[in-house]
């Protein structure tokens, strides 16, 4: 019976993400301002999925600078390669951390953060222009379903960035 309950939660989570991707696609269609896009994407993810903290850090002058977010106050600057966000930027790949206390060099913006996923947002040249950072107040919240759909959402942001540069 426990296996069926877990399977139902996985299906529900995936269905939530499918709807979320569709909503975000419509929401950001035609928008040219990247801050507006990031603001509404962070709000949509946060409201739909109920995460503890959801937001973006933008690459500015070789550091990550706090961008649009939902949740409590956050660190404003993160160096390249530092913490989960800086590591995702450095690697150019999604990083899932089941327990932030066990992540070497974790930057503790809040003691309430227990697990984290960070997804890079790439520009048209394949460089990281921002990261989507999501924290949970529970351990081991994030999995490959989160990775897949959050990466899809970040690709939508990249497409918006591309349209912004050609218009």
Chimera marker file (.cmm) of the C-alpha trace (Angstrom):
<marker_set name="trace">
<marker id="1" x="0.000" y="0.000" z="0.000" r="1" g="1" b="0" radius="0.5"/>
<marker id="2" x="2.886" y="2.371" z="0.744" r="1" g="1" b="0" radius="0.5"/>
<marker id="3" x="4.256" y="1.827" z="-2.768" r="1" g="1" b="0" radius="0.5"/>
<marker id="4" x="0.916" y="2.840" z="-4.295" r="1" g="1" b="0" radius="0.5"/>
<marker id="5" x="0.830" y="6.017" z="-2.175" r="1" g="1" b="0" radius="0.5"/>
<marker id="6" x="4.325" y="6.977" z="-3.331" r="1" g="1" b="0" radius="0.5"/>
<marker id="7" x="3.407" y="6.241" z="-6.951" r="1" g="1" b="0" radius="0.5"/>
<marker id="8" x="0.313" y="8.463" z="-6.676" r="1" g="1" b="0" radius="0.5"/>
<marker id="9" x="2.426" y="11.327" z="-5.276" r="1" g="1" b="0" radius="0.5"/>
<marker id="10" x="4.889" y="10.970" z="-8.167" r="1" g="1" b="0" radius="0.5"/>
<marker id="11" x="2.057" y="11.068" z="-10.707" r="1" g="1" b="0" radius="0.5"/>
<marker id="12" x="0.488" y="14.093" z="-9.001" r="1" g="1" b="0" radius="0.5"/>
<marker id="13" x="3.838" y="15.902" z="-8.926" r="1" g="1" b="0" radius="0.5"/>
<marker id="14" x="4.416" y="15.233" z="-12.611" r="1" g="1" b="0" radius="0.5"/>
<marker id="15" x="0.910" y="16.409" z="-13.504" r="1" g="1" b="0" radius="0.5"/>
<marker id="16" x="1.468" y="19.607" z="-11.489" r="1" g="1" b="0" radius="0.5"/>
<marker id="17" x="4.678" y="20.261" z="-13.410" r="1" g="1" b="0" radius="0.5"/>
<marker id="18" x="3.052" y="19.613" z="-16.804" r="1" g="1" b="0" radius="0.5"/>
<marker id="19" x="0.364" y="22.169" z="-15.994" r="1" g="1" b="0" radius="0.5"/>
<marker id="20" x="2.974" y="24.582" z="-14.622" r="1" g="1" b="0" radius="0.5"/>
<marker id="21" x="5.098" y="24.396" z="-17.798" r="1" g="1" b="0" radius="0.5"/>
<marker id="22" x="2.006" y="25.096" z="-19.883" r="1" g="1" b="0" radius="0.5"/>
<marker id="23" x="1.032" y="28.052" z="-17.691" r="1" g="1" b="0" radius="0.5"/>
<marker id="24" x="4.542" y="29.524" z="-17.746" r="1" g="1" b="0" radius="0.5"/>
<marker id="25" x="4.720" y="29.136" z="-21.527" r="1" g="1" b="0" radius="0.5"/>
<marker id="26" x="1.574" y="31.252" z="-21.869" r="1" g="1" b="0" radius="0.5"/>
<marker id="27" x="2.572" y="33.654" z="-19.112" r="1" g="1" b="0" radius="0.5"/>
<marker id="28" x="5.932" y="34.670" z="-20.597" r="1" g="1" b="0" radius="0.5"/>
<marker id="29" x="4.986" y="34.489" z="-24.279" r="1" g="1" b="0" radius="0.5"/>
<marker id="30" x="6.034" y="37.728" z="-25.953" r="1" g="1" b="0" radius="0.5"/>
<marker id="31" x="7.549" y="39.314" z="-22.850" r="1" g="1" b="0" radius="0.5"/>
<marker id="32" x="10.860" y="41.035" z="-23.562" r="1" g="1" b="0" radius="0.5"/>
<marker id="33" x="11.916" y="42.083" z="-20.069" r="1" g="1" b="0" radius="0.5"/>
<marker id="34" x="13.940" y="39.308" z="-18.431" r="1" g="1" b="0" radius="0.5"/>
<marker id="35" x="13.324" y="40.584" z="-14.883" r="1" g="1" b="0" radius="0.5"/>
<marker id="36" x="9.564" y="40.458" z="-15.506" r="1" g="1" b="0" radius="0.5"/>
<marker id="37" x="9.915" y="36.925" z="-16.890" r="1" g="1" b="0" radius="0.5"/>
<marker id="38" x="11.987" y="35.734" z="-13.926" r="1" g="1" b="0" radius="0.5"/>
<marker id="39" x="9.590" y="37.401" z="-11.478" r="1" g="1" b="0" radius="0.5"/>
<marker id="40" x="6.532" y="35.631" z="-12.823" r="1" g="1" b="0" radius="0.5"/>
<marker id="41" x="8.336" y="32.313" z="-13.288" r="1" g="1" b="0" radius="0.5"/>
<marker id="42" x="9.515" y="32.373" z="-9.659" r="1" g="1" b="0" radius="0.5"/>
<marker id="43" x="6.014" y="33.259" z="-8.453" r="1" g="1" b="0" radius="0.5"/>
<marker id="44" x="4.344" y="30.568" z="-10.569" r="1" g="1" b="0" radius="0.5"/>
<marker id="45" x="6.721" y="27.828" z="-9.406" r="1" g="1" b="0" radius="0.5"/>
<marker id="46" x="6.520" y="28.941" z="-5.788" r="1" g="1" b="0" radius="0.5"/>
<marker id="47" x="2.737" y="29.154" z="-5.711" r="1" g="1" b="0" radius="0.5"/>
<marker id="48" x="2.109" y="25.927" z="-7.640" r="1" g="1" b="0" radius="0.5"/>
<marker id="49" x="4.689" y="23.690" z="-5.995" r="1" g="1" b="0" radius="0.5"/>
<marker id="50" x="4.709" y="25.196" z="-2.495" r="1" g="1" b="0" radius="0.5"/>
<marker id="51" x="8.479" y="25.308" z="-2.088" r="1" g="1" b="0" radius="0.5"/>
<marker id="52" x="10.058" y="27.186" z="0.823" r="1" g="1" b="0" radius="0.5"/>
<marker id="53" x="12.177" y="29.555" z="-1.342" r="1" g="1" b="0" radius="0.5"/>
<marker id="54" x="12.125" y="30.014" z="-5.121" r="1" g="1" b="0" radius="0.5"/>
<marker id="55" x="14.169" y="32.511" z="-7.054" r="1" g="1" b="0" radius="0.5"/>
<marker id="56" x="16.877" y="33.500" z="-9.447" r="1" g="1" b="0" radius="0.5"/>
<marker id="57" x="20.447" y="34.658" z="-9.147" r="1" g="1" b="0" radius="0.5"/>
<marker id="58" x="21.739" y="36.535" z="-12.209" r="1" g="1" b="0" radius="0.5"/>
<marker id="59" x="25.337" y="36.491" z="-13.403" r="1" g="1" b="0" radius="0.5"/>
<marker id="60" x="26.610" y="40.060" z="-13.082" r="1" g="1" b="0" radius="0.5"/>
<marker id="61" x="30.297" y="41.028" z="-13.057" r="1" g="1" b="0" radius="0.5"/>
<marker id="62" x="31.484" y="37.450" z="-12.448" r="1" g="1" b="0" radius="0.5"/>
<marker id="63" x="29.271" y="36.770" z="-9.429" r="1" g="1" b="0" radius="0.5"/>
<marker id="64" x="25.707" y="35.683" z="-8.834" r="1" g="1" b="0" radius="0.5"/>
<marker id="65" x="23.479" y="38.561" z="-7.744" r="1" g="1" b="0" radius="0.5"/>
<marker id="66" x="20.056" y="38.052" z="-6.194" r="1" g="1" b="0" radius="0.5"/>
<marker id="67" x="17.236" y="38.455" z="-8.689" r="1" g="1" b="0" radius="0.5"/>
<marker id="68" x="13.473" y="37.997" z="-8.485" r="1" g="1" b="0" radius="0.5"/>
<marker id="69" x="12.378" y="35.558" z="-5.774" r="1" g="1" b="0" radius="0.5"/>
<marker id="70" x="9.574" y="34.357" z="-3.524" r="1" g="1" b="0" radius="0.5"/>
<marker id="71" x="10.197" y="33.530" z="0.130" r="1" g="1" b="0" radius="0.5"/>
<marker id="72" x="12.208" y="34.936" z="3.024" r="1" g="1" b="0" radius="0.5"/>
<marker id="73" x="15.221" y="37.233" z="2.620" r="1" g="1" b="0" radius="0.5"/>
<marker id="74" x="18.224" y="35.714" z="0.873" r="1" g="1" b="0" radius="0.5"/>
<marker id="75" x="21.940" y="36.096" z="0.293" r="1" g="1" b="0" radius="0.5"/>
<marker id="76" x="22.529" y="38.888" z="-2.201" r="1" g="1" b="0" radius="0.5"/>
<marker id="77" x="25.906" y="37.887" z="-3.710" r="1" g="1" b="0" radius="0.5"/>
<marker id="78" x="27.367" y="34.429" z="-4.357" r="1" g="1" b="0" radius="0.5"/>
<marker id="79" x="30.887" y="33.916" z="-5.760" r="1" g="1" b="0" radius="0.5"/>
<marker id="80" x="31.599" y="31.659" z="-8.728" r="1" g="1" b="0" radius="0.5"/>
<marker id="81" x="31.976" y="28.041" z="-7.614" r="1" g="1" b="0" radius="0.5"/>
<marker id="82" x="30.761" y="28.697" z="-4.050" r="1" g="1" b="0" radius="0.5"/>
<marker id="83" x="27.761" y="27.033" z="-2.451" r="1" g="1" b="0" radius="0.5"/>
<marker id="84" x="25.165" y="25.095" z="-4.411" r="1" g="1" b="0" radius="0.5"/>
<marker id="85" x="24.328" y="28.029" z="-6.709" r="1" g="1" b="0" radius="0.5"/>
<marker id="86" x="27.932" y="28.860" z="-7.517" r="1" g="1" b="0" radius="0.5"/>
<marker id="87" x="28.683" y="25.172" z="-8.104" r="1" g="1" b="0" radius="0.5"/>
<marker id="88" x="25.769" y="24.791" z="-10.552" r="1" g="1" b="0" radius="0.5"/>
<marker id="89" x="27.031" y="27.896" z="-12.370" r="1" g="1" b="0" radius="0.5"/>
<marker id="90" x="30.600" y="26.554" z="-12.468" r="1" g="1" b="0" radius="0.5"/>
<marker id="91" x="29.565" y="23.077" z="-13.671" r="1" g="1" b="0" radius="0.5"/>
<marker id="92" x="26.883" y="24.363" z="-16.035" r="1" g="1" b="0" radius="0.5"/>
<marker id="93" x="24.520" y="21.654" z="-14.825" r="1" g="1" b="0" radius="0.5"/>
<marker id="94" x="21.686" y="21.071" z="-12.401" r="1" g="1" b="0" radius="0.5"/>
<marker id="95" x="22.715" y="20.261" z="-8.839" r="1" g="1" b="0" radius="0.5"/>
<marker id="96" x="20.356" y="18.430" z="-6.480" r="1" g="1" b="0" radius="0.5"/>
<marker id="97" x="21.262" y="18.405" z="-2.793" r="1" g="1" b="0" radius="0.5"/>
<marker id="98" x="19.150" y="16.130" z="-0.539" r="1" g="1" b="0" radius="0.5"/>
<marker id="99" x="20.716" y="17.551" z="2.658" r="1" g="1" b="0" radius="0.5"/>
<marker id="100" x="22.369" y="20.971" z="2.436" r="1" g="1" b="0" radius="0.5"/>
<marker id="101" x="24.266" y="20.366" z="5.684" r="1" g="1" b="0" radius="0.5"/>
<marker id="102" x="26.254" y="17.660" z="3.894" r="1" g="1" b="0" radius="0.5"/>
<marker id="103" x="27.132" y="19.795" z="0.845" r="1" g="1" b="0" radius="0.5"/>
<marker id="104" x="30.766" y="20.991" z="1.024" r="1" g="1" b="0" radius="0.5"/>
<marker id="105" x="30.868" y="24.776" z="1.136" r="1" g="1" b="0" radius="0.5"/>
<marker id="106" x="27.122" y="25.236" z="1.478" r="1" g="1" b="0" radius="0.5"/>
<marker id="107" x="26.222" y="28.889" z="1.999" r="1" g="1" b="0" radius="0.5"/>
<marker id="108" x="23.639" y="28.971" z="4.764" r="1" g="1" b="0" radius="0.5"/>
<marker id="109" x="21.390" y="31.911" z="3.916" r="1" g="1" b="0" radius="0.5"/>
<marker id="110" x="18.871" y="30.361" z="6.325" r="1" g="1" b="0" radius="0.5"/>
<marker id="111" x="19.001" y="27.517" z="8.801" r="1" g="1" b="0" radius="0.5"/>
<marker id="112" x="15.496" y="26.512" z="7.668" r="1" g="1" b="0" radius="0.5"/>
<marker id="113" x="16.722" y="25.365" z="4.251" r="1" g="1" b="0" radius="0.5"/>
<marker id="114" x="17.159" y="21.572" z="4.297" r="1" g="1" b="0" radius="0.5"/>
<marker id="115" x="17.387" y="20.527" z="0.621" r="1" g="1" b="0" radius="0.5"/>
<marker id="116" x="17.994" y="22.390" z="-2.613" r="1" g="1" b="0" radius="0.5"/>
<marker id="117" x="17.968" y="22.209" z="-6.394" r="1" g="1" b="0" radius="0.5"/>
<marker id="118" x="19.767" y="24.705" z="-8.618" r="1" g="1" b="0" radius="0.5"/>
<marker id="119" x="19.227" y="24.795" z="-12.386" r="1" g="1" b="0" radius="0.5"/>
<marker id="120" x="21.361" y="26.923" z="-14.722" r="1" g="1" b="0" radius="0.5"/>
<marker id="121" x="19.716" y="29.230" z="-17.251" r="1" g="1" b="0" radius="0.5"/>
<marker id="122" x="21.800" y="29.526" z="-20.402" r="1" g="1" b="0" radius="0.5"/>
<marker id="123" x="22.047" y="32.420" z="-22.838" r="1" g="1" b="0" radius="0.5"/>
<marker id="124" x="22.182" y="32.042" z="-26.616" r="1" g="1" b="0" radius="0.5"/>
<marker id="125" x="25.947" y="31.484" z="-26.540" r="1" g="1" b="0" radius="0.5"/>
<marker id="126" x="25.644" y="28.577" z="-24.106" r="1" g="1" b="0" radius="0.5"/>
<marker id="127" x="26.904" y="30.586" z="-21.140" r="1" g="1" b="0" radius="0.5"/>
<marker id="128" x="25.128" y="30.574" z="-17.790" r="1" g="1" b="0" radius="0.5"/>
<marker id="129" x="23.264" y="33.880" z="-17.457" r="1" g="1" b="0" radius="0.5"/>
<marker id="130" x="21.381" y="32.977" z="-14.257" r="1" g="1" b="0" radius="0.5"/>
<marker id="131" x="20.477" y="30.101" z="-11.977" r="1" g="1" b="0" radius="0.5"/>
<marker id="132" x="17.083" y="29.049" z="-10.698" r="1" g="1" b="0" radius="0.5"/>
<marker id="133" x="17.501" y="28.226" z="-7.004" r="1" g="1" b="0" radius="0.5"/>
<marker id="134" x="14.808" y="26.379" z="-5.078" r="1" g="1" b="0" radius="0.5"/>
<marker id="135" x="15.028" y="25.450" z="-1.413" r="1" g="1" b="0" radius="0.5"/>
<marker id="136" x="12.830" y="23.213" z="0.705" r="1" g="1" b="0" radius="0.5"/>
<marker id="137" x="12.416" y="23.151" z="4.451" r="1" g="1" b="0" radius="0.5"/>
<marker id="138" x="12.337" y="19.340" z="4.232" r="1" g="1" b="0" radius="0.5"/>
<marker id="139" x="15.145" y="16.888" z="3.495" r="1" g="1" b="0" radius="0.5"/>
<marker id="140" x="15.376" y="15.113" z="0.118" r="1" g="1" b="0" radius="0.5"/>
<marker id="141" x="12.564" y="17.066" z="-1.528" r="1" g="1" b="0" radius="0.5"/>
<marker id="142" x="13.978" y="17.147" z="-5.051" r="1" g="1" b="0" radius="0.5"/>
<marker id="143" x="14.387" y="14.342" z="-7.580" r="1" g="1" b="0" radius="0.5"/>
<marker id="144" x="14.700" y="13.701" z="-11.313" r="1" g="1" b="0" radius="0.5"/>
<marker id="145" x="11.095" y="14.776" z="-11.918" r="1" g="1" b="0" radius="0.5"/>
<marker id="146" x="11.932" y="18.214" z="-10.500" r="1" g="1" b="0" radius="0.5"/>
<marker id="147" x="15.140" y="18.267" z="-12.550" r="1" g="1" b="0" radius="0.5"/>
<marker id="148" x="13.367" y="17.462" z="-15.817" r="1" g="1" b="0" radius="0.5"/>
<marker id="149" x="10.585" y="20.020" z="-15.513" r="1" g="1" b="0" radius="0.5"/>
<marker id="150" x="12.666" y="22.797" z="-13.975" r="1" g="1" b="0" radius="0.5"/>
<marker id="151" x="15.218" y="22.362" z="-16.774" r="1" g="1" b="0" radius="0.5"/>
<marker id="152" x="12.333" y="22.609" z="-19.265" r="1" g="1" b="0" radius="0.5"/>
<marker id="153" x="11.210" y="25.838" z="-17.600" r="1" g="1" b="0" radius="0.5"/>
<marker id="154" x="14.745" y="27.236" z="-17.773" r="1" g="1" b="0" radius="0.5"/>
<marker id="155" x="14.827" y="26.398" z="-21.499" r="1" g="1" b="0" radius="0.5"/>
<marker id="156" x="11.673" y="28.493" z="-21.909" r="1" g="1" b="0" radius="0.5"/>
<marker id="157" x="13.508" y="31.375" z="-20.237" r="1" g="1" b="0" radius="0.5"/>
<marker id="158" x="16.432" y="30.870" z="-22.631" r="1" g="1" b="0" radius="0.5"/>
<marker id="159" x="14.033" y="31.049" z="-25.595" r="1" g="1" b="0" radius="0.5"/>
<marker id="160" x="12.643" y="34.297" z="-24.177" r="1" g="1" b="0" radius="0.5"/>
<marker id="161" x="16.203" y="35.631" z="-23.820" r="1" g="1" b="0" radius="0.5"/>
<marker id="162" x="16.833" y="34.710" z="-27.451" r="1" g="1" b="0" radius="0.5"/>
<marker id="163" x="13.704" y="36.535" z="-28.604" r="1" g="1" b="0" radius="0.5"/>
<marker id="164" x="14.745" y="39.549" z="-26.536" r="1" g="1" b="0" radius="0.5"/>
<marker id="165" x="18.113" y="39.763" z="-28.306" r="1" g="1" b="0" radius="0.5"/>
<marker id="166" x="16.680" y="39.525" z="-31.833" r="1" g="1" b="0" radius="0.5"/>
<marker id="167" x="13.894" y="42.078" z="-31.322" r="1" g="1" b="0" radius="0.5"/>
<link id1="1" id2="2" r="1" g="1" b="0" radius="0.2"/>
<link id1="2" id2="3" r="1" g="1" b="0" radius="0.2"/>
<link id1="3" id2="4" r="1" g="1" b="0" radius="0.2"/>
<link id1="4" id2="5" r="1" g="1" b="0" radius="0.2"/>
<link id1="5" id2="6" r="1" g="1" b="0" radius="0.2"/>
<link id1="6" id2="7" r="1" g="1" b="0" radius="0.2"/>
<link id1="7" id2="8" r="1" g="1" b="0" radius="0.2"/>
<link id1="8" id2="9" r="1" g="1" b="0" radius="0.2"/>
<link id1="9" id2="10" r="1" g="1" b="0" radius="0.2"/>
<link id1="10" id2="11" r="1" g="1" b="0" radius="0.2"/>
<link id1="11" id2="12" r="1" g="1" b="0" radius="0.2"/>
<link id1="12" id2="13" r="1" g="1" b="0" radius="0.2"/>
<link id1="13" id2="14" r="1" g="1" b="0" radius="0.2"/>
<link id1="14" id2="15" r="1" g="1" b="0" radius="0.2"/>
<link id1="15" id2="16" r="1" g="1" b="0" radius="0.2"/>
<link id1="16" id2="17" r="1" g="1" b="0" radius="0.2"/>
<link id1="17" id2="18" r="1" g="1" b="0" radius="0.2"/>
<link id1="18" id2="19" r="1" g="1" b="0" radius="0.2"/>
<link id1="19" id2="20" r="1" g="1" b="0" radius="0.2"/>
<link id1="20" id2="21" r="1" g="1" b="0" radius="0.2"/>
<link id1="21" id2="22" r="1" g="1" b="0" radius="0.2"/>
<link id1="22" id2="23" r="1" g="1" b="0" radius="0.2"/>
<link id1="23" id2="24" r="1" g="1" b="0" radius="0.2"/>
<link id1="24" id2="25" r="1" g="1" b="0" radius="0.2"/>
<link id1="25" id2="26" r="1" g="1" b="0" radius="0.2"/>
<link id1="26" id2="27" r="1" g="1" b="0" radius="0.2"/>
<link id1="27" id2="28" r="1" g="1" b="0" radius="0.2"/>
<link id1="28" id2="29" r="1" g="1" b="0" radius="0.2"/>
<link id1="29" id2="30" r="1" g="1" b="0" radius="0.2"/>
<link id1="30" id2="31" r="1" g="1" b="0" radius="0.2"/>
<link id1="31" id2="32" r="1" g="1" b="0" radius="0.2"/>
<link id1="32" id2="33" r="1" g="1" b="0" radius="0.2"/>
<link id1="33" id2="34" r="1" g="1" b="0" radius="0.2"/>
<link id1="34" id2="35" r="1" g="1" b="0" radius="0.2"/>
<link id1="35" id2="36" r="1" g="1" b="0" radius="0.2"/>
<link id1="36" id2="37" r="1" g="1" b="0" radius="0.2"/>
<link id1="37" id2="38" r="1" g="1" b="0" radius="0.2"/>
<link id1="38" id2="39" r="1" g="1" b="0" radius="0.2"/>
<link id1="39" id2="40" r="1" g="1" b="0" radius="0.2"/>
<link id1="40" id2="41" r="1" g="1" b="0" radius="0.2"/>
<link id1="41" id2="42" r="1" g="1" b="0" radius="0.2"/>
<link id1="42" id2="43" r="1" g="1" b="0" radius="0.2"/>
<link id1="43" id2="44" r="1" g="1" b="0" radius="0.2"/>
<link id1="44" id2="45" r="1" g="1" b="0" radius="0.2"/>
<link id1="45" id2="46" r="1" g="1" b="0" radius="0.2"/>
<link id1="46" id2="47" r="1" g="1" b="0" radius="0.2"/>
<link id1="47" id2="48" r="1" g="1" b="0" radius="0.2"/>
<link id1="48" id2="49" r="1" g="1" b="0" radius="0.2"/>
<link id1="49" id2="50" r="1" g="1" b="0" radius="0.2"/>
<link id1="50" id2="51" r="1" g="1" b="0" radius="0.2"/>
<link id1="51" id2="52" r="1" g="1" b="0" radius="0.2"/>
<link id1="52" id2="53" r="1" g="1" b="0" radius="0.2"/>
<link id1="53" id2="54" r="1" g="1" b="0" radius="0.2"/>
<link id1="54" id2="55" r="1" g="1" b="0" radius="0.2"/>
<link id1="55" id2="56" r="1" g="1" b="0" radius="0.2"/>
<link id1="56" id2="57" r="1" g="1" b="0" radius="0.2"/>
<link id1="57" id2="58" r="1" g="1" b="0" radius="0.2"/>
<link id1="58" id2="59" r="1" g="1" b="0" radius="0.2"/>
<link id1="59" id2="60" r="1" g="1" b="0" radius="0.2"/>
<link id1="60" id2="61" r="1" g="1" b="0" radius="0.2"/>
<link id1="61" id2="62" r="1" g="1" b="0" radius="0.2"/>
<link id1="62" id2="63" r="1" g="1" b="0" radius="0.2"/>
<link id1="63" id2="64" r="1" g="1" b="0" radius="0.2"/>
<link id1="64" id2="65" r="1" g="1" b="0" radius="0.2"/>
<link id1="65" id2="66" r="1" g="1" b="0" radius="0.2"/>
<link id1="66" id2="67" r="1" g="1" b="0" radius="0.2"/>
<link id1="67" id2="68" r="1" g="1" b="0" radius="0.2"/>
<link id1="68" id2="69" r="1" g="1" b="0" radius="0.2"/>
<link id1="69" id2="70" r="1" g="1" b="0" radius="0.2"/>
<link id1="70" id2="71" r="1" g="1" b="0" radius="0.2"/>
<link id1="71" id2="72" r="1" g="1" b="0" radius="0.2"/>
<link id1="72" id2="73" r="1" g="1" b="0" radius="0.2"/>
<link id1="73" id2="74" r="1" g="1" b="0" radius="0.2"/>
<link id1="74" id2="75" r="1" g="1" b="0" radius="0.2"/>
<link id1="75" id2="76" r="1" g="1" b="0" radius="0.2"/>
<link id1="76" id2="77" r="1" g="1" b="0" radius="0.2"/>
<link id1="77" id2="78" r="1" g="1" b="0" radius="0.2"/>
<link id1="78" id2="79" r="1" g="1" b="0" radius="0.2"/>
<link id1="79" id2="80" r="1" g="1" b="0" radius="0.2"/>
<link id1="80" id2="81" r="1" g="1" b="0" radius="0.2"/>
<link id1="81" id2="82" r="1" g="1" b="0" radius="0.2"/>
<link id1="82" id2="83" r="1" g="1" b="0" radius="0.2"/>
<link id1="83" id2="84" r="1" g="1" b="0" radius="0.2"/>
<link id1="84" id2="85" r="1" g="1" b="0" radius="0.2"/>
<link id1="85" id2="86" r="1" g="1" b="0" radius="0.2"/>
<link id1="86" id2="87" r="1" g="1" b="0" radius="0.2"/>
<link id1="87" id2="88" r="1" g="1" b="0" radius="0.2"/>
<link id1="88" id2="89" r="1" g="1" b="0" radius="0.2"/>
<link id1="89" id2="90" r="1" g="1" b="0" radius="0.2"/>
<link id1="90" id2="91" r="1" g="1" b="0" radius="0.2"/>
<link id1="91" id2="92" r="1" g="1" b="0" radius="0.2"/>
<link id1="92" id2="93" r="1" g="1" b="0" radius="0.2"/>
<link id1="93" id2="94" r="1" g="1" b="0" radius="0.2"/>
<link id1="94" id2="95" r="1" g="1" b="0" radius="0.2"/>
<link id1="95" id2="96" r="1" g="1" b="0" radius="0.2"/>
<link id1="96" id2="97" r="1" g="1" b="0" radius="0.2"/>
<link id1="97" id2="98" r="1" g="1" b="0" radius="0.2"/>
<link id1="98" id2="99" r="1" g="1" b="0" radius="0.2"/>
<link id1="99" id2="100" r="1" g="1" b="0" radius="0.2"/>
<link id1="100" id2="101" r="1" g="1" b="0" radius="0.2"/>
<link id1="101" id2="102" r="1" g="1" b="0" radius="0.2"/>
<link id1="102" id2="103" r="1" g="1" b="0" radius="0.2"/>
<link id1="103" id2="104" r="1" g="1" b="0" radius="0.2"/>
<link id1="104" id2="105" r="1" g="1" b="0" radius="0.2"/>
<link id1="105" id2="106" r="1" g="1" b="0" radius="0.2"/>
<link id1="106" id2="107" r="1" g="1" b="0" radius="0.2"/>
<link id1="107" id2="108" r="1" g="1" b="0" radius="0.2"/>
<link id1="108" id2="109" r="1" g="1" b="0" radius="0.2"/>
<link id1="109" id2="110" r="1" g="1" b="0" radius="0.2"/>
<link id1="110" id2="111" r="1" g="1" b="0" radius="0.2"/>
<link id1="111" id2="112" r="1" g="1" b="0" radius="0.2"/>
<link id1="112" id2="113" r="1" g="1" b="0" radius="0.2"/>
<link id1="113" id2="114" r="1" g="1" b="0" radius="0.2"/>
<link id1="114" id2="115" r="1" g="1" b="0" radius="0.2"/>
<link id1="115" id2="116" r="1" g="1" b="0" radius="0.2"/>
<link id1="116" id2="117" r="1" g="1" b="0" radius="0.2"/>
<link id1="117" id2="118" r="1" g="1" b="0" radius="0.2"/>
<link id1="118" id2="119" r="1" g="1" b="0" radius="0.2"/>
<link id1="119" id2="120" r="1" g="1" b="0" radius="0.2"/>
<link id1="120" id2="121" r="1" g="1" b="0" radius="0.2"/>
<link id1="121" id2="122" r="1" g="1" b="0" radius="0.2"/>
<link id1="122" id2="123" r="1" g="1" b="0" radius="0.2"/>
<link id1="123" id2="124" r="1" g="1" b="0" radius="0.2"/>
<link id1="124" id2="125" r="1" g="1" b="0" radius="0.2"/>
<link id1="125" id2="126" r="1" g="1" b="0" radius="0.2"/>
<link id1="126" id2="127" r="1" g="1" b="0" radius="0.2"/>
<link id1="127" id2="128" r="1" g="1" b="0" radius="0.2"/>
<link id1="128" id2="129" r="1" g="1" b="0" radius="0.2"/>
<link id1="129" id2="130" r="1" g="1" b="0" radius="0.2"/>
<link id1="130" id2="131" r="1" g="1" b="0" radius="0.2"/>
<link id1="131" id2="132" r="1" g="1" b="0" radius="0.2"/>
<link id1="132" id2="133" r="1" g="1" b="0" radius="0.2"/>
<link id1="133" id2="134" r="1" g="1" b="0" radius="0.2"/>
<link id1="134" id2="135" r="1" g="1" b="0" radius="0.2"/>
<link id1="135" id2="136" r="1" g="1" b="0" radius="0.2"/>
<link id1="136" id2="137" r="1" g="1" b="0" radius="0.2"/>
<link id1="137" id2="138" r="1" g="1" b="0" radius="0.2"/>
<link id1="138" id2="139" r="1" g="1" b="0" radius="0.2"/>
<link id1="139" id2="140" r="1" g="1" b="0" radius="0.2"/>
<link id1="140" id2="141" r="1" g="1" b="0" radius="0.2"/>
<link id1="141" id2="142" r="1" g="1" b="0" radius="0.2"/>
<link id1="142" id2="143" r="1" g="1" b="0" radius="0.2"/>
<link id1="143" id2="144" r="1" g="1" b="0" radius="0.2"/>
<link id1="144" id2="145" r="1" g="1" b="0" radius="0.2"/>
<link id1="145" id2="146" r="1" g="1" b="0" radius="0.2"/>
<link id1="146" id2="147" r="1" g="1" b="0" radius="0.2"/>
<link id1="147" id2="148" r="1" g="1" b="0" radius="0.2"/>
<link id1="148" id2="149" r="1" g="1" b="0" radius="0.2"/>
<link id1="149" id2="150" r="1" g="1" b="0" radius="0.2"/>
<link id1="150" id2="151" r="1" g="1" b="0" radius="0.2"/>
<link id1="151" id2="152" r="1" g="1" b="0" radius="0.2"/>
<link id1="152" id2="153" r="1" g="1" b="0" radius="0.2"/>
<link id1="153" id2="154" r="1" g="1" b="0" radius="0.2"/>
<link id1="154" id2="155" r="1" g="1" b="0" radius="0.2"/>
<link id1="155" id2="156" r="1" g="1" b="0" radius="0.2"/>
<link id1="156" id2="157" r="1" g="1" b="0" radius="0.2"/>
<link id1="157" id2="158" r="1" g="1" b="0" radius="0.2"/>
<link id1="158" id2="159" r="1" g="1" b="0" radius="0.2"/>
<link id1="159" id2="160" r="1" g="1" b="0" radius="0.2"/>
<link id1="160" id2="161" r="1" g="1" b="0" radius="0.2"/>
<link id1="161" id2="162" r="1" g="1" b="0" radius="0.2"/>
<link id1="162" id2="163" r="1" g="1" b="0" radius="0.2"/>
<link id1="163" id2="164" r="1" g="1" b="0" radius="0.2"/>
<link id1="164" id2="165" r="1" g="1" b="0" radius="0.2"/>
<link id1="165" id2="166" r="1" g="1" b="0" radius="0.2"/>
<link id1="166" id2="167" r="1" g="1" b="0" radius="0.2"/>
</marker_set>
